[in-house]
Amino acid sequence: LALRAGKRAFNMDSDFKLEAGLTLAEIYKGIGRIDLAIDMTDKLIELADDPEERSIIGGIRDFFKKVQEVGKNPDAIE
């Protein structure tokens, strides 16, 4: 249900597209689809007009990539 609502919110034309996309990325992370969470943050970086927003979303993407690495190799945790 959350995934369906997240997709609908993101696909709507609104002033909250970035927020909806971040929520959808978190939903993807929560269901174990880190690859889709990373893809979503890539899309959001392209949508963001503000350099600060792009930087914040880039940090979130980097976090998702780290989660993905740890998922592939749990012994890599420092």
Secondary structure, DSSP 4 states (H G I P E B T S, - for coil): -HHHHHHHHHHS-STTHHHHHHHHHHHHHHTT-HHHHHHHHHHHHHH--SHHHHHHHHHHHHHHHHHHHHHH-GGG--
